[in-house]
Amino acid sequence: MERIVIKGGRPLKGTIKIGGAKNSVVALIPAALLADGNVTIQNVPNITDRDALFDIVKFLNCDIKQDGNVVKINSSKLRNTLITQELSVKLRASYYFMGVLLGKYKHVEMFFPGGCNIGNRPIDIHLKAFKEMGATVTKRGHKYMLDAEHLHGADIKLRFASVGATINIMLAAVLADGVTTIKNAAKEPHVVDVANFLNTIGAKIIGAGTDIITITGVKKLGKNVNYSVVPDQIEAGTYILMGALLGKNLKVDGIVPEHNQALFEKLEKMGVKFTLGDTYVILNKSRKLKPVDVKTLVYPGFPTDLGQPMSVLLTQADGESVFEETIWENRFGHFPYLIKMGAKIETEGRIAKIHGKTNLTGTEINATDLRGGAALILAGLIAKGKTTIYDIDHILRGYENIINKLSNVGAKIELEEYNVE
Ligand code: EPU
């Protein structure tokens, strides 16, 4: 087994390059199966969620080749069989095979997806939309079977602007008969990226990035395409927060600044020193930080996936910050460990009062989920002494080369083998 060991307090200087967006690529890999030709995807991050999707693509008898950050997929020999529980529980995004296979073959069988333990995670919004498009849904235990004699366009109003449902509906609708309209659609950058990719392979989607997306079904998707994944808004935000805590002219490079507008607004209010360029930001540690209230919201609001890393910055502000998580029920799993390190945090439901400034001290802690794990790395980097983080698989699911990226800018962080007793 491996754990992460950090010796805290080192300034971060140099450049961190941001990779392709995890939450886009986990949809693009299944989406590539919609195309009849060869699909090349550039800027695919080396994360374990990617590998879990590769396993499903191979299981469906498709060709997949990976060379560094370039992935080539050919689905000409696709066999549409039941996706096993073992494969689908490895990640939440396995649900994108539902939209893809329903769209292409009008039939899909798979088990309920897995993912981080951050809340209930139902898929009722996805299934309701598929039914509105003419599919029947049969559920036996954890297994789902979707069939559509005639998959057709529909006027779909989402009860919540779900990222997964918006993408899944687009995946099914691109090959459906007629026009599908998604109202109250999610507007996250990765939703736009998936729409751009689908249009590149021949789909007709307009309005991605706004509340209303319109998809006109086509008969066939294909031709050989080459697509590059959008930079990861959340990876960027995580390193930006590290720069706010420890930066000495730390450059976070290869970003789309407007995707992190909500974060930059909060940093400005707190008094963080940063200089924004077209595709980069340079950050310096501030001696004094002001407290700020943060409420997570759908895009363009403050992203839920940055709430946990942000909470670490709030422990370093002088005074009380109120932090509210509105998207997931259970995104406070890292708090007991921050408290163990010396943070002062009181929670009531989905609201946390964070009292700063507190000095953190290194200790042994556990990553409970992906972004909570990233938050613990932030805490370890600023803590006095040695921090050891266990259950790091959660972190490696979504952060490419995090150990190297941080070591290269001066952090004392390494992976260490250990034996489980
Ligand atoms: N929801 C339902 N029913 C549904 C779908 C969602 O009630 O059918 C609820 C969820 O329970 C949750 C809220 O709606 O309370 C948001 O869910 P959404 O569908 O938007 O999230 P998701 O597609 O499951 C993606 C990302 C998450 C990210 C959210 C919100 C992937 C694979 N996951 O999840 O990423 O938090 O959007 O932006 O794209 C992460 O990267 O750490 C992560 C958890």
Residues whose N, C-alpha, C, O or C-beta is under 5 A from the ligand:
A	BS01	EPU	N23 R92 A93 R121 P122 I123 D124 I125 H126 F160 A161 S162 V163 G164 A165 T304 D305 I327 W328 L370 R371
